[in-house]
Amino acid sequence: MAPPTTLPLTRRDFVSATAAALAASGIARVPGRRPRPADGLVVLFQGDSITDAGRDRQVSEPNLARGLGNGYPLLVAAAALAAHPDRALRFYNRGVSGDKVPDLASRWATDTLPLQPDVLSILVGVNDFWHKLSHGYTGTVQQYEDQYVSLLEETRRTLPRVRILVLEPFVLRCGAVDDRWFPEFDERRRAAQRVAQHAGARFVPLQAVFDDLARKGVPQYWAADGVHPTPAGHAVIAEQWRRARGV
């Protein structure tokens, strides 16, 4: 079956959905009121290679394309910055390719907490299973859940007002993803949802969205190796991020 010829989000929808999501999260200004002084709200993306997306790790300043990478963090930031030039929004990407939850924990005190994000977005979990197949990692589903819970508990203690989004880890059945991944990977997805509930975080579903898209076309169109999104796949993640409410 041929891949779809259009993405599921037009440019007008892209900006409109971003504005709606920012309004729900308190980022956008209230209609009819004089804009408040720029608040410099900080949005931080954390995770593994899906978030990293080839970013230049030498860039520490916010809102620079090289520092945001080529994936969904850039798409989210670009739309928000275009829609709200008066808000002094600051977007950072600190995703690191290959990271698992314990890797995030080891660097949390250096590249998460000091940034004092108002909105913290986390997508992690693929490597916590994948590295069991290829790197000799032995972490269990329970360890993944316990370590993730501990990480967010630490975050809440240090940043009690931070709004957290937990993005669901996902894969598509193609490329590197075969029957060996299941059912354990599905258990890890459910664990991530429990982590979000425990932390009072917003859970952003992704697996069902990609499964539905794959049924309408070919999975490689969205993630060529079953794990790393194509540009179209990153656009899907960005859309789901923007649709999240109450963050």
C-alpha positions in Angstrom: 0.0 0.0 0.0 1.3 3.4 -0.9 2.2 5.8 1.9 -0.2 8.7 2.5 0.5 11.8 0.5 -0.4 14.3 3.2 0.4 14.7 6.9 -2.6 14.5 9.3 -2.1 18.2 10.3 -2.3 21.3 8.0 -0.2 24.4 8.8 -3.4 26.2 9.9 -4.3 23.3 12.2 -0.7 23.2 13.5 -0.8 26.8 14.7 -4.4 26.5 16.0 -3.7 23.4 17.9 -0.6 24.9 19.5 -2.4 28.0 20.6 -5.2 25.8 22.1 -2.7 23.6 24.0 -0.8 26.7 25.3 -4.0 28.3 26.4 -4.9 25.1 28.3 -1.5 25.1 30.0 -1.7 28.7 31.0 1.0 29.8 28.5 -1.2 31.8 26.2 -2.6 35.2 27.1 -6.3 35.6 28.0 -8.4 37.1 25.1 -9.4 40.7 25.7 -6.8 41.4 28.3 -3.7 43.5 28.0 -0.8 41.1 27.7 1.2 40.6 30.9 4.9 41.3 30.9 6.9 38.5 29.3 7.0 35.6 31.8 9.9 33.6 30.2 8.1 30.3 30.8 10.5 27.4 30.4 9.6 24.1 28.5 12.1 21.3 28.7 12.1 18.1 26.5 13.9 15.1 28.0 14.3 11.5 26.8 16.3 9.3 24.5 17.2 9.5 20.7 13.6 10.2 19.7 13.8 13.4 21.6 17.5 14.1 21.0 16.8 14.0 17.2 20.3 14.9 16.3 20.5 18.1 18.4 23.8 19.9 18.8 24.8 19.2 22.4 27.2 22.1 22.4 24.2 24.5 22.2 22.9 25.5 25.7 20.8 28.5 24.8 17.0 28.1 24.3 15.1 28.4 21.1 17.9 27.6 18.7 17.2 25.1 16.0 20.5 23.4 16.3 19.9 22.9 20.0 16.4 21.6 19.6 17.2 19.0 17.0 15.3 17.8 14.0 12.3 16.2 15.7 9.1 16.9 17.6 10.7 19.4 20.1 11.6 21.7 17.2 8.1 21.4 15.7 6.4 22.2 19.0 8.7 25.0 19.8 8.6 26.6 16.4 4.8 26.8 16.4 4.6 28.1 19.9 7.2 30.8 19.3 5.5 31.9 16.1 2.1 32.1 17.8 3.3 33.9 20.9 6.3 36.2 20.2 5.4 38.4 23.2 5.7 35.7 25.9 9.4 35.2 26.0 8.9 31.4 25.9 12.1 29.3 26.3 12.4 25.8 24.9 15.2 23.5 25.7 16.0 20.0 24.5 18.1 17.7 26.7 17.3 14.3 25.1 20.3 12.0 24.8 20.5 9.1 22.3 20.6 5.7 24.0 19.3 6.8 27.3 17.3 4.6 29.7 15.6 5.8 32.9 18.7 5.2 35.0 20.7 7.3 32.5 18.2 10.2 32.9 18.5 9.8 36.7 22.3 10.1 36.5 22.2 13.5 34.7 19.0 14.9 36.2 20.8 17.1 38.7 22.9 18.7 35.9 20.6 19.2 32.9 17.1 19.1 34.2 16.6 20.5 37.7 18.9 23.6 37.2 16.8 24.7 34.3 13.8 24.9 36.6 11.3 24.0 33.9 7.7 25.1 34.2 6.7 22.3 31.7 8.7 19.1 31.7 8.1 16.6 28.8 9.6 13.1 29.1 9.7 10.3 26.5 11.8 7.3 27.6 11.4 3.5 27.6 12.4 2.1 24.3 16.0 1.6 25.2 15.0 0.1 28.6 13.8 -2.9 26.6 15.9 -2.7 23.4 19.2 -2.7 25.3 18.1 -6.1 26.7 18.3 -7.5 23.2 21.5 -5.9 22.1 23.5 -4.4 25.0 23.2 -7.0 27.7 21.0 -4.8 29.9 19.0 -6.7 32.5 16.5 -4.2 33.8 13.0 -5.5 34.5 9.6 -3.9 33.9 9.3 -3.4 37.7 12.7 -1.7 37.8 11.7 0.6 35.0 8.6 1.6 36.8 10.2 2.0 40.2 13.1 4.1 38.8 10.8 6.3 36.8 8.5 6.9 39.8 11.6 7.8 41.9 12.8 10.2 39.3 9.5 12.1 39.2 9.2 12.1 42.9 12.6 13.8 43.1 11.4 16.2 40.5 8.3 17.1 42.4 10.3 17.6 45.6 12.6 20.1 43.9 10.1 21.7 41.5 6.7 21.3 43.2 4.9 23.5 40.6 6.3 21.9 37.5 3.8 20.5 35.0 4.9 17.1 33.7 4.0 15.3 30.5 4.9 11.6 30.3 4.8 10.6 26.7 4.0 6.9 26.0 6.9 4.9 24.6 5.9 3.3 21.3 7.2 1.1 18.5 6.0 -0.1 15.2 6.3 -3.6 13.9 9.0 -3.2 11.3 12.7 -2.8 11.0 14.3 -3.7 14.4 11.0 -4.5 16.0 9.9 -8.1 15.9 8.1 -10.6 18.1 10.8 -10.6 20.7 9.6 -7.2 21.8 6.2 -8.5 22.9 4.5 -8.7 25.3 7.2 -7.1 27.5 7.2 -3.8 25.6 3.5 -3.5 26.1 4.0 -4.0 29.8 6.4 -1.1 29.8 3.9 1.1 28.1 1.4 0.4 30.8 4.0 1.0 33.4 4.7 4.5 32.0 1.0 5.3 32.3 1.0 4.2 35.9 4.1 6.4 36.5 2.2 9.4 35.1 -0.8 8.7 37.3 1.4 8.3 40.4 3.2 11.7 39.7 0.0 13.6 38.8 1.4 14.1 35.3 -0.3 14.3 32.0 0.0 11.0 30.1 0.3 11.5 26.3 -0.8 8.3 24.4 1.2 7.5 21.3 1.1 3.8 20.5 -2.6 3.6 19.5 -2.2 6.7 17.3 0.7 5.1 15.4 -0.9 1.7 15.2 -3.9 3.3 13.6 -1.8 5.2 11.1 0.2 2.0 10.3 -2.9 0.2 9.4 -3.8 2.8 6.9 -0.4 2.8 5.2 2.9 1.2 6.0 4.7 1.4 9.4 8.0 2.4 7.8 6.4 5.7 6.7 6.2 6.7 10.3 9.3 5.0 11.8 11.7 3.5 9.3 13.3 1.1 11.7 10.3 0.7 13.9 11.7 2.9 16.6 13.0 6.3 15.3 10.3 8.5 13.7 10.5 9.8 10.3 9.7 13.5 9.8 6.0 12.5 9.4 6.3 10.5 12.7 7.7 13.4 14.5 4.9 15.6 13.3 2.4 13.1 14.8 4.2 13.2 18.2 4.2 17.0 18.0 0.4 17.0 17.3 -0.3 14.7 20.3 1.9 16.9 22.5 0.0 20.0 21.5 -3.4 18.3 22.1 -2.4 17.4 25.7 -4.6 19.4 28.2 -4.1 20.5 31.8 -0.2 20.6 31.6 
